[in-house]
Amino acid sequence: MQLLLVRHALPLRSEPGAGSDPDLSGDGIAQAARLPAALARFPITRLVSSPQRRAQQTAQPVADALGLGVDIDERLAEYDYGLSHYTPIEQASKEDLQRLINGELPGDVDPHAFQARIWAGIEDIVAGSGHDDTIALFSHGGVINAVVHRVMKTERLLSVQVDYAGVTRVLSSRSGRLSVAAINSTEHVWDLLPRNAQW
């Protein structure tokens, strides 16, 4: 079976005290709107989302196109779930950018608990799926990195670039062994990604 790990589209910024669960921005809505066509070649049988709004709103166009519901799994939430605010990476402080470059989670996040939570969710989803199933999981950069880190045994926890609405493909063999087939496919939103503006 295969897992399509889709990072949420670009959200709004939320101010301190407003919580870390903002809606998608206008550009994010445009990014999410391209996902049904981008994922059309995959025989998706189930949609699963993080409980955070930016992930659920990214999943919705695909759900509408396929006529599927979206299952919510709390274990796919980002490490910022429950924090006081959300800042898109393009607006992050130099300190936060350097932390990400170093591949580290914020200091108040337990990396072992974070990874264990995610992996428990992934294992349950894989175990509950048929061999020919394709599951699209709508989640977050940290979560996708944690899966890649576990499967590929990368040196750093945050080791790969994962863009808004980027798709990472993970395959499961009949024995349950996972392998990474593709990381951060973004051709469908290339012109809508902030970091590509320079090109």
Disulfide bonds with the S-S distance in Angstrom:
none
